Amino acid sequence: MASSSRRWVGLVFISIAVSLIIVDSTIVNVAIPSIVDELGITSTEVQWVQESYTLVFASLLLVFGSLADRLGRRRMMLTGVVIFAVASVAAALAPTGGLLILSRLIQGVGGAMILPTTLSLINATFRGRERGIAFAVWGSTIGGMAALGPLLGGWLTTAFSWRWAFGINIPLGLIILVGVSLTVAESRGERTQRIDVVGAVLSVVTMASLVFGLIEGRTYGWWLTETRPQVGEWEWPWDLSPVPIAFLIALVGLAAFILWGLRRERAGKSTLLAFRLFTIASFRNGNIAAMVVSLGEFGIILALPLWLQFVLGLDALQTGLVLLALAGGSFVASGVAGALANRAAPVWIVRVGLLAEVVGVAGIAFMIGPESSPLVLLPFLFVYGLGVGLATAQLTGVVLADVPVAESGQASGTQSTSRQLGAALGVAVLGTVLFSSTAGLLDAKLADRGVPDDQREQTVSAVVDSAGGAIAGLAASPQTADFADDAKAAFSEGTRAAAFTAAGFLALGLLSTLSLGSAASTPRGGRPEAVADGAAAAPSA
């Protein structure tokens, strides 16, 4: 094992590696409105810019976690950093929305290689109390980078271009490659079983179909075809929309994934998800909580930057400063959660965090309006961020509280996947709520003005397809200035609806923690060292 000082220096570079993922996500959120302006992408493509990354990331987490155990964790992480950096170059140079989405897909592959291996490397490098300190440092680094991301993204986008929001990943990637190579020792697990390729394919098909249906339903029609999809010269020939077919494929794929996994488990073979562990109440309910919480947390971050810039007229840097309150709350909470870990039961820390999230998001919803000042959002964003930090810091330990220590690796990989699936669904569901609500409300407002059907449809499509970017153009013309006011009001109500929906999901996540196991109700300071080590080891996939 490396010397003590070398191990701790290596921890810094490992933490920066996972922060690469966090920074990229927060920067992209702030840069989205500028991307809409320059590339002219539609609101559906806006969702796919977020979804394409998260979808691939969630689908491949367990696969790469298992491969890393066999091929080498440091090697897998460095490979992921290279892929992520190369894809970032492609994203920065993307001339169209389609190529940007493709670049984000490839980034998702790199990100899925990075996250599980950073945690596994920490688990393999540190022991006992040092391991707990190492995970605290890892979490605090993420909190700090999450705070830096929106501000850095806003500055880069405002002073230079949104393309630099992706270009910043290049120097970060180089720092990680050199630092990890010099300070982190290679490690491997004891897994010898083959990867469940069929399960991986089924999981990707299931998630892709589900997210496609949720995002494209308002475009192609939820049941009957409203707009026919086209691929080259081929056009969708049926009156039945492709959306219900996508949902059917997702349902069949989910059933096949479960049946296939149970069959492999009975045969003693490796599975992507630890199905047998779902008989443990705390693990089952904890994963439900993790998925639902992520659904509420990540979805609202799509809506706020669009509303702040296109309705309130903030630039990207000002938007980053507003969102800094959220990241600041999360950063503060990472330290508070660590201090409370040995004094309060983890499950109660999670519940307090989720309650703070509900209060924060609901408060944001109440404050949103076309004439609102962004300053009124700051306390609620801070409370929301505080809740995110408290809940996230302890949720892994709660999920694994009753899981046998020997199975904590696969169990932690399962809960990481639950979170990422929730994040993917959150962007899809809340994005659909935002844009569908905006379209319906704006159409009604223009109808009340007596606007002719053709002009009304054209205006609604322009606002929704541009994710709000067309509002400035409407406001610039005296003939459509009133339409712009209606659009701002409708987009504000759509954002409010998305925020209330997110608060509802977070409340469901809070309720799902009420049935967790007894071990989750015991402060870590009162638990045996073996169990504590198991909890600390949990994040390794």
C-alpha positions as CSV (number, residue, x, y, z in Angstrom):
1,M,0.0,0.0,0.0
2,A,1.2,3.5,-0.7
3,S,2.7,5.6,2.1
4,S,0.3,7.6,4.2
5,S,1.0,11.0,2.7
6,R,0.8,9.6,-0.8
7,R,-2.6,8.0,-0.1
8,W,-4.0,11.3,1.1
9,V,-2.7,13.2,-1.9
10,G,-4.2,10.4,-4.1
11,L,-7.5,11.0,-2.3
12,V,-7.5,14.6,-3.5
13,F,-7.1,13.5,-7.2
14,I,-9.8,10.8,-6.8
15,S,-12.2,13.4,-5.4
16,I,-11.4,15.8,-8.3
17,A,-12.2,12.9,-10.6
18,V,-15.7,12.5,-9.3
19,S,-16.1,16.2,-9.1
20,L,-15.5,16.3,-12.8
21,I,-18.9,14.7,-13.2
22,I,-20.6,17.1,-10.7
23,V,-19.0,20.3,-12.2
24,D,-20.0,19.2,-15.7
25,S,-23.7,18.7,-14.7
26,T,-23.9,22.1,-12.9
27,I,-22.1,24.0,-15.7
28,V,-24.4,22.5,-18.4
29,N,-27.5,23.5,-16.4
30,V,-26.4,27.2,-16.4
31,A,-25.3,27.1,-20.1
32,I,-28.4,25.5,-21.5
33,P,-30.2,28.8,-22.4
34,S,-27.1,30.0,-24.3
35,I,-27.0,26.7,-26.1
36,V,-30.7,27.2,-27.1
37,D,-29.9,30.6,-28.5
38,E,-26.8,29.6,-30.5
39,L,-27.8,26.1,-31.8
40,G,-31.5,26.7,-32.0
41,I,-32.3,23.4,-30.3
42,T,-35.9,22.6,-29.4
43,S,-37.3,22.0,-25.8
44,T,-37.3,18.3,-26.5
45,E,-33.6,18.5,-27.4
46,V,-33.0,20.5,-24.3
47,Q,-34.3,17.5,-22.3
48,W,-32.2,15.1,-24.3
49,V,-29.0,17.1,-23.7
50,Q,-29.6,16.3,-20.1
51,E,-31.2,12.9,-20.5
52,S,-28.7,11.4,-23.0
53,Y,-25.9,11.7,-20.4
54,T,-27.9,10.5,-17.4
55,L,-29.5,7.7,-19.3
56,V,-26.2,6.1,-20.4
57,F,-24.6,6.9,-17.1
58,A,-27.3,5.1,-15.1
59,S,-27.5,2.1,-17.4
60,L,-23.8,1.4,-17.3
61,L,-22.8,2.1,-13.7
62,L,-23.1,-1.5,-12.5
63,V,-21.5,-2.9,-15.7
64,F,-18.4,-0.8,-15.4
65,G,-18.2,-1.2,-11.6
66,S,-18.1,-5.0,-12.1
67,L,-15.6,-4.7,-15.0
68,A,-13.3,-2.5,-12.8
69,D,-13.1,-5.2,-10.2
70,R,-11.7,-7.6,-12.8
71,L,-9.6,-5.3,-15.0
72,G,-8.3,-2.8,-12.5
73,R,-10.1,0.1,-10.8
74,R,-7.5,2.8,-11.5
75,R,-7.2,1.7,-15.1
76,M,-11.0,1.9,-15.5
77,M,-11.2,5.3,-13.9
78,L,-8.4,6.7,-16.1
79,T,-10.0,5.3,-19.2
80,G,-13.3,6.9,-18.2
81,V,-11.5,10.3,-17.7
82,V,-10.0,10.1,-21.2
83,I,-13.4,9.2,-22.8
84,F,-15.1,12.0,-20.8
85,A,-12.5,14.6,-21.9
86,V,-12.6,13.5,-25.5
87,A,-16.4,13.7,-25.5
88,S,-16.1,17.1,-23.9
89,V,-14.0,18.3,-26.8
90,A,-16.7,17.0,-29.2
91,A,-19.4,18.8,-27.2
92,A,-17.5,22.0,-27.2
93,L,-17.2,21.9,-31.0
94,A,-20.7,20.6,-31.7
95,P,-22.3,22.5,-34.6
96,T,-25.8,21.1,-34.1
97,G,-28.0,19.9,-31.3
98,G,-27.9,16.3,-32.5
99,L,-24.1,16.2,-32.3
100,L,-24.1,17.8,-28.9
101,I,-26.5,15.1,-27.7
102,L,-24.3,12.4,-29.2
103,S,-21.3,13.9,-27.3
104,R,-23.3,13.8,-24.1
105,L,-24.0,10.1,-24.7
106,I,-20.3,9.4,-24.9
107,Q,-19.7,11.5,-21.8
108,G,-22.2,9.3,-20.0
109,V,-20.0,6.3,-20.8
110,G,-17.0,8.0,-19.4
111,G,-18.9,9.1,-16.3
112,A,-20.1,5.6,-15.6
113,M,-16.5,4.4,-15.6
114,I,-15.4,7.2,-13.2
115,L,-18.0,7.2,-10.4
116,P,-18.0,3.6,-9.1
117,T,-14.2,3.3,-9.4
118,T,-13.5,6.4,-7.3
119,L,-15.5,4.9,-4.5
120,S,-13.9,1.5,-4.9
121,L,-10.4,3.0,-4.9
122,I,-11.1,4.8,-1.6
123,N,-12.6,1.6,-0.1
124,A,-9.5,-0.4,-1.2
125,T,-7.0,2.3,-0.1
126,F,-8.2,3.2,3.4
127,R,-9.3,1.1,6.5
128,G,-11.1,1.7,9.7
129,R,-11.5,5.3,10.9
130,E,-9.3,6.6,8.1
131,R,-11.9,5.3,5.6
132,G,-14.6,7.4,7.3
133,I,-12.4,10.5,7.1
134,A,-11.6,9.7,3.5
135,F,-15.3,9.5,2.5
136,A,-15.9,12.8,4.4
137,V,-13.1,14.5,2.4
138,W,-14.5,13.0,-0.8
139,G,-18.0,14.3,0.0
140,S,-16.7,17.8,1.0
141,T,-14.8,18.0,-2.3
142,I,-17.9,17.3,-4.2
143,G,-19.8,19.9,-2.2
144,G,-17.2,22.5,-2.9
145,M,-17.1,21.7,-6.7
146,A,-20.9,21.7,-6.8
147,A,-20.7,25.2,-5.3
148,L,-18.1,26.3,-7.9
149,G,-19.8,24.7,-10.9
150,P,-22.7,27.2,-11.4
151,L,-20.5,30.2,-10.8
152,L,-17.8,28.9,-13.1
153,G,-20.3,27.9,-15.8
154,G,-22.0,31.3,-15.6
155,W,-18.7,33.2,-15.9
156,L,-17.4,31.0,-18.8
157,T,-20.7,31.3,-20.7
158,T,-21.1,35.1,-20.1
159,A,-17.4,36.1,-20.7
160,F,-16.6,33.6,-23.4
161,S,-19.1,31.0,-24.7
162,W,-21.1,28.1,-23.6
163,R,-18.6,25.9,-25.4
164,W,-16.0,26.7,-22.7
165,A,-18.4,25.1,-20.2
166,F,-17.4,21.8,-21.8
167,G,-13.8,22.9,-22.6
168,I,-13.0,23.3,-18.9
169,N,-13.1,19.5,-18.6
170,I,-9.9,19.2,-20.6
171,P,-7.5,20.7,-18.1
172,L,-9.3,19.0,-15.2
173,G,-9.0,15.7,-17.0
174,L,-5.2,16.2,-17.5
175,I,-4.8,17.1,-13.8
176,I,-6.6,13.9,-12.9
177,L,-4.7,11.7,-15.3
178,V,-1.3,12.9,-14.0
179,G,-2.2,13.0,-10.4
180,V,-3.9,9.6,-10.1
181,S,-1.1,7.9,-12.1
182,L,1.5,9.2,-9.7
183,T,-0.3,8.8,-6.4
184,V,-3.0,6.0,-6.6
185,A,-2.1,2.3,-6.5
186,E,-4.0,-0.1,-8.7
187,S,-6.5,-2.5,-7.1
188,R,-8.7,-5.3,-8.2
189,G,-11.5,-7.3,-6.6
190,E,-12.1,-11.0,-6.3
191,R,-14.9,-11.3,-8.7
192,T,-14.4,-14.0,-11.3
193,Q,-17.9,-14.4,-12.7
194,R,-18.8,-13.1,-16.2
195,I,-20.7,-9.8,-16.6
196,D,-24.4,-10.1,-17.2
197,V,-24.5,-8.8,-20.7
198,V,-28.1,-9.7,-21.4
199,G,-29.2,-7.9,-18.2
200,A,-27.2,-4.8,-19.2
201,V,-28.9,-4.8,-22.7
202,L,-32.3,-5.2,-21.2
203,S,-31.7,-2.4,-18.7
204,V,-30.6,0.0,-21.4
205,V,-33.6,-0.9,-23.7
206,T,-36.0,-0.5,-20.8
207,M,-34.7,2.9,-19.6
208,A,-34.3,4.2,-23.2
209,S,-37.9,3.3,-24.1
210,L,-39.3,4.7,-20.9
211,V,-37.5,8.1,-21.1
212,F,-38.2,8.3,-24.9
213,G,-41.9,8.0,-24.1
214,L,-41.9,10.5,-21.3
215,I,-40.0,13.1,-23.3
216,E,-41.5,12.7,-26.7
217,G,-45.2,12.2,-25.7
218,R,-46.1,15.8,-26.0
219,T,-44.4,15.9,-29.5
220,Y,-45.7,12.7,-31.1
221,G,-48.9,12.3,-29.1
222,W,-49.5,10.2,-26.0
223,W,-51.9,7.8,-27.7
224,L,-52.7,8.9,-31.3
225,T,-50.0,10.3,-33.6
226,E,-50.0,14.1,-33.7
227,T,-46.6,14.6,-35.4
228,R,-45.2,11.7,-37.4
229,P,-41.6,10.8,-36.7
230,Q,-39.3,10.7,-39.7
231,V,-35.9,9.0,-40.2
232,G,-34.6,10.1,-43.6
233,E,-37.2,9.3,-46.2
234,W,-39.1,7.0,-43.9
235,E,-42.2,8.3,-42.0
236,W,-44.2,6.7,-39.2
237,P,-47.1,5.1,-41.0
238,W,-49.6,4.4,-38.2
239,D,-52.2,6.4,-36.4
240,L,-51.1,4.9,-33.1
241,S,-48.3,7.1,-31.7
242,P,-44.9,5.5,-31.1
243,V,-45.1,6.7,-27.5
244,P,-47.5,3.9,-26.1
245,I,-45.4,1.4,-28.0
246,A,-42.3,2.7,-26.3
247,F,-44.0,2.4,-22.9
248,L,-45.0,-1.2,-23.8
249,I,-41.4,-2.0,-24.7
250,A,-40.3,-0.5,-21.4
251,L,-42.8,-2.7,-19.5
252,V,-41.9,-5.9,-21.3
253,G,-38.2,-5.0,-20.9
254,L,-38.6,-4.5,-17.2
255,A,-40.4,-7.8,-16.7
256,A,-37.7,-9.6,-18.8
257,F,-34.9,-7.9,-16.8
258,I,-36.4,-9.0,-13.5
259,L,-37.1,-12.6,-14.7
260,W,-33.7,-12.9,-16.3
261,G,-32.0,-11.6,-13.1
262,L,-33.9,-13.9,-10.8
263,R,-33.0,-16.9,-13.0
264,R,-29.3,-16.0,-13.0
265,E,-29.4,-15.5,-9.2
266,R,-31.0,-18.9,-8.7
267,A,-28.2,-20.4,-10.8
268,G,-25.6,-18.7,-8.7
269,K,-24.5,-16.3,-11.4
270,S,-23.8,-12.6,-11.2
271,T,-26.6,-10.1,-11.7
272,L,-26.7,-6.4,-12.3
273,L,-29.1,-5.8,-9.4
274,A,-28.9,-7.6,-6.1
275,F,-32.5,-9.0,-6.3
276,R,-32.3,-11.1,-3.2
277,L,-31.4,-8.1,-1.1
278,F,-34.8,-6.5,-1.9
279,T,-36.3,-8.8,0.7
280,I,-34.6,-6.6,3.3
281,A,-37.0,-3.8,4.2
282,S,-34.4,-1.1,4.8
283,F,-32.7,-1.9,1.5
284,R,-35.9,-2.1,-0.5
285,N,-37.5,1.1,1.0
286,G,-34.1,2.9,1.0
287,N,-33.7,2.3,-2.7
288,I,-37.2,3.5,-3.4
289,A,-36.4,6.6,-1.3
290,A,-33.1,7.2,-3.2
291,M,-34.9,6.9,-6.6
292,V,-37.8,9.1,-5.7
293,V,-35.6,11.7,-4.0
294,S,-33.3,11.9,-7.1
295,L,-36.4,12.3,-9.3
296,G,-37.4,15.4,-7.4
297,E,-33.9,16.8,-6.9
298,F,-32.5,16.6,-10.4
299,G,-35.7,17.6,-12.3
300,I,-36.1,21.0,-10.8
301,I,-32.5,22.0,-11.8
302,L,-33.6,21.8,-15.5
303,A,-36.4,24.3,-15.1
304,L,-34.8,27.0,-12.9
305,P,-32.0,28.2,-15.2
306,L,-34.4,28.5,-18.1
307,W,-36.9,30.5,-16.1
308,L,-34.2,32.7,-14.5
309,Q,-32.7,33.6,-17.9
310,F,-35.6,33.7,-20.3
311,V,-38.3,35.1,-18.0
312,L,-36.4,37.2,-15.5
313,G,-33.7,38.2,-18.0
314,L,-30.6,37.2,-16.0
315,D,-27.5,36.3,-17.9
316,A,-25.6,33.0,-17.3
317,L,-23.2,34.5,-14.7
318,Q,-26.1,36.0,-12.7
319,T,-27.9,32.6,-12.8
320,G,-24.8,30.9,-11.5
321,L,-24.7,33.3,-8.6
322,V,-28.3,32.6,-7.8
323,L,-27.8,28.8,-7.9
324,L,-24.7,29.3,-5.7
325,A,-27.1,29.5,-2.7
326,L,-28.2,25.9,-3.4
327,A,-24.7,24.6,-3.7
328,G,-23.6,26.6,-0.7
329,G,-26.4,24.9,1.4
330,S,-25.2,21.5,0.2
331,F,-21.6,22.3,1.1
332,V,-22.5,23.4,4.6
333,A,-24.6,20.3,5.1
334,S,-21.7,18.0,4.2
335,G,-19.9,19.2,7.3
336,V,-22.9,19.2,9.5
337,A,-23.9,15.6,8.5
338,G,-20.4,14.4,9.3
339,A,-20.5,16.0,12.8
340,L,-23.9,14.5,13.5
341,A,-23.0,11.0,12.2
342,N,-22.0,9.6,15.6
343,R,-24.7,11.5,17.6
344,A,-27.9,11.0,15.6
345,A,-29.4,8.1,13.8
346,P,-28.6,8.3,10.0
347,V,-32.2,7.7,9.1
348,W,-33.3,10.8,11.1
349,I,-30.6,12.9,9.4
350,V,-32.0,11.7,6.1
351,R,-35.6,12.6,7.2
352,V,-34.6,16.1,8.3
353,G,-32.8,16.6,5.0
354,L,-35.8,15.5,3.0
355,L,-38.1,17.7,5.0
356,A,-35.7,20.6,4.3
357,E,-35.8,19.8,0.6
358,V,-39.6,19.7,0.5
359,V,-39.8,23.1,2.3
360,G,-37.1,24.6,0.0
361,V,-38.7,23.4,-3.3
362,A,-42.2,24.3,-2.2
363,G,-41.0,27.7,-1.1
364,I,-39.3,28.2,-4.5
365,A,-42.6,27.2,-6.2
366,F,-44.6,29.9,-4.2
367,M,-42.0,32.6,-5.0
368,I,-41.9,32.0,-8.8
369,G,-43.7,34.6,-10.9
370,P,-43.0,36.7,-14.0
371,E,-42.2,39.8,-11.9
372,S,-40.4,37.9,-9.1
373,S,-36.9,39.1,-7.9
374,P,-34.3,36.3,-7.9
375,L,-33.3,37.4,-4.4
376,V,-36.5,35.9,-2.9
377,L,-35.4,32.5,-4.1
378,L,-32.0,32.6,-2.2
379,P,-33.2,31.4,1.3
380,F,-35.3,28.6,-0.2
381,L,-32.5,27.5,-2.5
382,F,-30.1,27.5,0.5
383,V,-32.6,25.4,2.6
384,Y,-33.1,23.1,-0.3
385,G,-29.3,22.7,-0.8
386,L,-28.9,22.1,3.0
387,G,-31.5,19.3,2.7
388,V,-29.8,17.7,-0.3
389,G,-26.5,17.7,1.6
390,L,-28.0,16.1,4.7
391,A,-30.0,13.5,2.9
392,T,-27.4,12.5,0.3
393,A,-24.6,12.2,2.9
394,Q,-26.4,9.6,5.0
395,L,-28.7,7.9,2.5
396,T,-26.1,5.3,1.4
397,G,-25.5,4.2,5.0
398,V,-29.3,4.0,5.6
399,V,-29.9,1.8,2.5
400,L,-27.1,-0.6,3.6
401,A,-27.9,-0.6,7.4
402,D,-29.2,-4.2,7.4
403,V,-27.2,-5.5,4.5
404,P,-24.6,-8.1,5.3
405,V,-21.1,-6.6,5.2
406,A,-19.9,-9.2,2.7
407,E,-22.6,-8.0,0.2
408,S,-22.2,-4.3,0.7
409,G,-20.4,-3.8,-2.6
410,Q,-23.2,-5.1,-4.9
411,A,-25.8,-3.5,-2.6
412,S,-24.2,-0.1,-2.9
413,G,-24.0,-0.4,-6.7
414,T,-27.7,-1.1,-6.7
415,Q,-28.5,2.0,-4.7
416,S,-26.2,4.1,-6.9
417,T,-28.2,2.9,-9.9
418,S,-31.5,3.7,-8.2
419,R,-30.4,7.3,-7.7
420,Q,-29.3,7.6,-11.3
421,L,-32.5,6.1,-12.7
422,G,-34.4,8.6,-10.5
423,A,-32.4,11.4,-11.9
424,A,-33.1,10.3,-15.5
425,L,-36.8,10.0,-14.8
426,G,-36.8,13.4,-13.0
427,V,-35.5,15.3,-16.0
428,A,-38.0,13.5,-18.2
429,V,-41.1,13.9,-16.0
430,L,-40.5,17.4,-14.7
431,G,-39.4,18.6,-18.1
432,T,-42.7,17.3,-19.5
433,V,-44.6,19.0,-16.8
434,L,-42.8,22.3,-17.4
435,F,-43.3,22.4,-21.2
436,S,-46.8,20.8,-21.3
437,S,-48.1,23.3,-18.7
438,T,-46.5,26.2,-20.4
439,A,-48.0,25.2,-23.7
440,G,-51.5,24.8,-22.3
441,L,-51.5,28.0,-20.3
442,L,-50.1,30.1,-23.1
443,D,-52.6,28.7,-25.6
444,A,-55.4,29.6,-23.2
445,K,-54.1,33.1,-22.6
446,L,-53.8,33.8,-26.3
447,A,-57.2,32.4,-26.9
448,D,-58.6,34.8,-24.4
449,R,-57.0,37.7,-26.4
450,G,-58.8,36.4,-29.5
451,V,-55.6,35.5,-31.3
452,P,-56.4,33.4,-34.5
453,D,-55.8,29.7,-34.3
454,D,-52.9,29.7,-36.7
455,Q,-51.1,32.6,-35.1
456,R,-51.8,31.2,-31.6
457,E,-50.3,27.7,-32.5
458,Q,-47.3,29.3,-34.1
459,T,-46.6,31.5,-31.0
460,V,-47.0,28.6,-28.6
461,S,-44.8,26.3,-30.7
462,A,-42.1,29.0,-30.9
463,V,-42.0,29.5,-27.1
464,V,-42.2,25.9,-26.1
465,D,-39.9,24.5,-28.8
466,S,-37.2,27.1,-27.9
467,A,-37.6,26.2,-24.2
468,G,-38.5,29.9,-23.6
469,G,-35.8,31.4,-25.8
470,A,-38.4,33.0,-28.1
471,I,-39.8,35.2,-25.4
472,A,-37.2,37.9,-25.9
473,G,-38.0,38.1,-29.6
474,L,-41.7,38.5,-28.8
475,A,-40.9,41.3,-26.4
476,A,-38.8,43.1,-28.9
477,S,-41.7,43.7,-31.3
478,P,-44.5,46.1,-30.4
479,Q,-47.0,43.8,-32.2
480,T,-46.2,40.8,-30.0
481,A,-45.1,42.5,-26.7
482,D,-48.4,41.5,-25.1
483,F,-47.8,37.9,-26.2
484,A,-44.4,38.1,-24.5
485,D,-46.1,39.0,-21.2
486,D,-48.4,36.1,-21.6
487,A,-45.5,33.8,-22.4
488,K,-43.6,34.9,-19.3
489,A,-46.6,34.3,-17.1
490,A,-47.2,30.9,-18.7
491,F,-43.6,29.8,-18.4
492,S,-43.6,31.0,-14.8
493,E,-46.7,28.9,-14.1
494,G,-45.1,25.9,-15.9
495,T,-41.9,26.3,-13.7
496,R,-44.1,26.5,-10.6
497,A,-45.9,23.3,-11.6
498,A,-42.6,21.6,-12.1
499,A,-41.4,22.8,-8.7
500,F,-44.6,21.6,-6.9
501,T,-44.3,18.2,-8.7
502,A,-40.7,17.9,-7.5
503,A,-41.8,18.8,-3.9
504,G,-44.5,16.1,-4.2
505,F,-41.9,13.5,-5.2
506,L,-39.6,14.5,-2.4
507,A,-42.5,14.2,0.1
508,L,-43.1,10.7,-1.2
509,G,-39.4,10.0,-0.7
510,L,-39.7,11.2,2.9
511,L,-42.7,8.9,3.5
512,S,-40.8,5.9,2.1
513,T,-38.2,6.3,4.8
514,L,-40.7,5.6,7.5
515,S,-40.4,1.8,7.1
516,L,-36.6,1.4,7.2
517,G,-34.9,-1.2,9.3
518,S,-33.8,-1.0,12.9
519,A,-30.1,-0.7,12.2
520,A,-30.7,2.5,10.3
521,S,-32.1,4.0,13.5
522,T,-28.8,3.5,15.4
523,P,-26.1,6.2,15.5
524,R,-22.9,5.0,13.8
525,G,-21.0,5.7,17.0
526,G,-23.0,2.9,18.7
527,R,-22.5,0.3,15.9
528,P,-19.9,-2.3,15.7
529,E,-16.7,-1.4,13.8
530,A,-17.4,-4.2,11.2
531,V,-20.8,-2.8,10.4
532,A,-19.4,0.8,10.3
533,D,-16.7,-0.4,7.9
534,G,-19.3,-2.0,5.8
535,A,-21.3,1.1,5.6
536,A,-18.3,3.1,4.7
537,A,-17.4,0.5,2.0
538,A,-20.9,0.7,0.7
539,P,-20.4,3.1,-2.2
540,S,-18.0,0.7,-4.0
541,A,-19.7,-0.8,-6.9
